Every structure is written in C-alpha cells, then in structure tokens.
C-alpha cells in the first residue's frame, strides 16, 4: 500500500493548491491512501468544518491535527462526529473533543492512523508522548499503523521514530513547516521523516507574510498572522508499505510546486 502523508496545509491558499495538485500526484505515484495535517487549514489558524470538508473533497482520506487543533470552537462537534479526523492523543479524552486514533477500513486493508503531540517546547503539561503511544497502540485495529508526531524538537522526533521502529509502519513529523532531508526506513522496518514540510506559499515564513514575522521578532509585540500569497508548494512523504507484514519498504520525500 502506498500512503501519502502531507505536511501542514496553511490556510485557504494551501488548501486550494492541494486541490489543484493532489489528483495528479495520486495518479502518477499510485497513491492508495492520503493523510494530511490540517491543523492550520483555516485562515487565521486552526481547522473549521469548512476547511476540513475542503480537504476531504480534494482527495484527502484522513486528517491529523496538532497544537492549533482547538483554536476554532466551531470545529469541536465536527471532530466528535467525523471518524476520519484525529487530534493529538495525549490530550485528556474526558475533556477534549475528538479522538486520537482513526481505524480506517480502506476495503483492502485496515489502516490505523494515530496523532501524537510532542512535549518539548509545546504543551509540556500533556501526558508524555511515549507513554501515550504505548497506550493508544492497543486501540489500533490495523496491521498498518501510521503516526503523525506533531512536535517541535528534532531530537524528540528522532527518538520517537526509534522508539516505534518495528512497532508501526511509519512515523512522519509535522509542525515545523520545514521539510527535512532524512526520509528513510529505520532498521526494524518503520518508515520515518522528521518533518514532512508544509503546503502553502513558498516565499513566506511558515506561510505567513515575512514582514509581519520580522517585526514580531524585532518588537516582541503580538501580531496578526496574515497569510502570504504567491507561488506555492506541496510537501509530503510517500511510504510504500507491505500489506501483509505492515513493514515499510521505502520512504520518499516529495515537493510539488
């Protein structure tokens, strides 16, 4: 099974570019399943029912989230109702909308998709990501298991990759919006990349207008993050997973402009 994992889609600009490029990419690469991080898909941060529906209608099969998952309250009921969206599993289940795992029947194989958030430099008060994944893996119904690890520190991401090596099919990092050059298959058969990258405007700071971010760094004052327009890119990683064993055979980072 060929599984495409798309880096953080930023705003309506990123959503529209994804819709324009994804069908051809799926066809050329023989993609069977598309997972997309949509936590920034709404303009101004977060995800809304409208931005989520746009991604699904564009050919995305499952959406993962991250630290901006709960910025938009209008999405809370949608997260509860939609079985194809996963929010970080280390938020407390009793008080948090949505679920941290998707068990998706593709008709060919059951695929389990887990969303996990790092502790370093993010929400340090959350349950330890390593303890969380041990707990949530027990809920996985598929032999093929894909983990979106939404984390800041590359060291935490690399450590998680090796912690899960041989236990899941693939781990792809999100959150930093900068694609890393380490797409690989780890020694025990788990596909891995530290960060899949971003789908949004090329000449920007993580999708936001550059002058806004520069001024924020210089003045230390709050600023509204308006999205940049212009040339776009879609960054992602393609994992080729053996159906019977759940092991990853290859990992390829991709950028479409």
C-alpha positions in Angstrom: 0.0 0.0 0.0 1.3 3.4 -1.0 0.5 6.0 1.7 1.0 9.7 1.1 1.4 11.9 4.2 1.1 15.7 3.5 2.7 18.3 5.7 0.8 21.1 7.4 -1.6 22.8 5.0 -1.6 26.5 5.7 -4.9 28.4 5.1 -7.1 28.7 2.1 -4.0 29.3 -0.1 -2.6 25.9 0.8 -6.0 24.2 0.6 -6.5 25.5 -3.0 -3.0 24.5 -4.0 -3.5 21.0 -2.6 -6.8 20.6 -4.5 -5.0 21.7 -7.7 -2.1 19.3 -7.4 -3.2 16.3 -5.4 -5.2 14.4 -8.1 -2.3 14.2 -10.5 0.2 13.3 -7.7 -2.0 10.5 -6.6 -2.3 9.2 -10.1 1.4 9.5 -11.0 2.6 7.9 -7.7 -0.1 5.2 -7.5 -1.2 6.5 -4.1 -3.7 4.3 -2.2 -4.3 6.5 0.9 -3.8 10.2 1.7 -3.2 11.6 5.2 -2.9 15.3 5.6 -2.1 17.5 8.6 -4.9 20.1 8.6 -4.4 22.0 11.9 -3.6 25.2 10.0 -6.1 24.8 7.2 -8.4 27.6 8.2 -7.3 31.2 7.6 -6.1 32.6 10.9 -5.1 29.3 12.4 -6.9 26.1 13.4 -9.4 24.0 11.5 -13.0 24.5 10.7 -15.7 22.2 9.3 -15.4 24.2 6.1 -11.7 23.8 5.7 -11.8 20.1 6.7 -14.6 19.4 4.2 -12.5 21.2 1.5 -9.6 18.8 2.2 -11.7 15.7 2.1 -13.4 16.8 -1.1 -9.9 17.4 -2.6 -8.9 13.7 -2.1 -7.7 13.5 1.4 -8.8 10.4 3.3 -7.8 11.3 6.8 -6.8 14.5 8.6 -4.5 14.8 11.6 -4.1 17.9 13.8 -1.7 19.4 16.4 -1.3 22.3 18.8 -3.7 24.5 16.9 -6.5 21.8 16.8 -8.7 23.6 19.3 -8.4 27.2 18.2 -11.8 27.2 16.5 -14.7 26.2 18.7 -16.9 25.7 15.7 -14.9 22.5 14.9 -15.4 20.8 18.2 -18.7 19.0 17.3 -17.3 18.2 13.9 -14.3 16.4 15.5 -16.6 14.4 17.6 -18.8 13.4 14.7 -16.2 12.8 12.0 -14.3 9.4 12.3 -11.7 10.5 9.8 -10.1 13.2 11.9 -7.5 12.6 14.6 -6.4 15.1 17.2 -3.3 14.6 19.4 -4.0 11.5 21.6 -2.2 12.9 24.6 -4.9 15.4 25.4 -7.3 14.0 28.0 -10.1 12.0 26.4 -12.6 13.0 29.1 -12.5 16.7 28.3 -11.2 17.0 24.8 -13.2 16.9 21.5 -12.4 14.2 19.0 -10.3 11.1 19.2 -6.5 10.4 18.9 -6.8 7.4 16.6 -8.5 6.6 13.3 -9.2 3.0 12.4 -9.8 3.3 8.6 -11.2 0.4 6.6 -9.8 1.0 3.1 -11.6 -2.0 1.6 -8.2 -3.5 1.0 -6.6 -3.3 4.5 -7.5 -1.8 7.8 -5.1 1.2 8.5 -4.7 2.8 11.9 -3.7 6.5 12.0 -2.5 8.0 15.3 -2.0 11.7 16.0 0.5 12.4 18.8 2.0 15.7 20.1 5.5 16.3 21.5 6.1 17.7 25.0 9.3 19.7 24.4 8.5 23.4 23.7 4.8 22.8 23.2 2.2 21.6 25.7 4.6 20.3 28.4 1.7 19.5 30.7 0.3 16.9 28.4 0.7 13.2 29.0 4.2 12.0 28.0 4.1 11.3 24.2 6.0 8.0 24.8 3.5 6.8 27.4 0.6 7.9 25.2 1.7 6.0 22.2 2.1 2.8 24.3 -1.5 3.3 25.4 -3.0 4.2 22.1 -1.3 1.4 20.1 -3.5 -1.0 22.0 -6.5 0.6 20.2 -5.1 0.0 16.7 -7.1 -2.4 14.6 -4.8 -2.4 11.6 -1.5 -4.1 10.9 -0.6 -1.0 9.0 -0.1 1.9 11.5 0.8 5.4 10.6 1.8 8.0 13.3 1.8 11.8 12.8 4.1 13.1 15.5 3.4 16.8 15.8 6.4 18.1 17.6 8.9 21.0 17.8 12.3 19.3 18.7 14.0 17.2 16.1 15.6 15.2 18.9 12.2 14.2 20.3 11.0 13.2 16.8 14.1 11.1 16.1 13.8 9.4 19.5 10.1 8.6 18.8 11.0 7.2 15.4 13.4 4.7 17.0 11.1 4.0 19.9 8.4 2.9 17.4 10.8 1.2 15.0 9.3 -2.2 14.2 6.1 -1.4 16.1 4.4 0.8 13.5 4.6 1.1 9.7 5.6 4.8 9.5 6.2 7.9 11.6 6.0 11.3 9.9 6.8 14.5 11.8 4.8 17.7 11.4 4.6 21.2 13.0 7.8 23.0 11.9 6.7 23.5 8.3 10.2 22.8 7.0 10.8 19.6 5.2 13.8 17.6 6.4 16.1 15.5 4.2 16.0 12.3 6.3 13.2 10.3 4.8 14.3 6.7 5.4 13.3 3.2 6.5 14.6 2.5 10.0 16.4 -0.7 10.8 13.3 -2.7 12.0 11.1 -1.6 9.1 9.4 1.6 10.1 9.3 4.5 7.6 10.4 7.8 9.0 10.8 11.5 8.3 11.5 14.2 10.9 9.2 16.7 9.2 7.1 16.3 6.1 7.1 20.0 5.5 4.3 22.5 4.5 1.7 23.0 1.9 1.4 26.8 1.3 3.3 29.8 0.0 6.9 29.3 -0.9 8.2 32.9 -0.2 6.9 33.2 3.4 7.7 32.4 7.0 5.8 29.2 7.6 3.1 30.5 5.2 2.8 33.9 6.9 3.8 37.3 5.4 7.5 37.8 6.1 7.4 41.4 7.2 4.9 40.5 9.9 7.1 37.9 11.4 10.2 40.0 11.2 8.5 42.8 13.0 7.3 40.4 15.7 10.8 39.3 16.3 12.1 42.8 16.4 9.4 44.4 18.6 8.3 41.4 20.7 4.7 42.5 20.3 1.7 40.4 19.3 0.8 40.4 15.6 -2.0 39.1 13.4 -0.6 36.4 11.2 -1.8 37.2 7.7 -1.1 34.6 5.1 1.2 35.3 2.2 0.1 34.9 -1.4 2.1 33.8 -4.4 3.8 30.7 -5.6 3.0 27.6 -3.6 4.4 24.2 -2.8 3.0 20.9 -1.6 5.5 19.0 0.6 4.9 15.4 1.6 6.3 11.9 2.1 5.3 8.7 0.3 5.6 5.5 2.3 5.4 2.2 0.4 4.1 -0.4 3.0 3.9 -4.1 2.6 0.3 -5.2 3.1 0.9 -8.4 4.8 3.7 -7.5 7.3 2.9 -3.8 7.8 6.6 -3.1 7.3 7.7 -0.1 5.2 9.6 -0.9 2.1 10.6 2.7 1.1 10.2 6.3 2.1 10.4 9.2 -0.4 10.1 12.9 0.4 8.3 14.9 -2.3 7.8 18.6 -3.2 5.4 19.7 -5.8 5.5 23.4 -7.0 
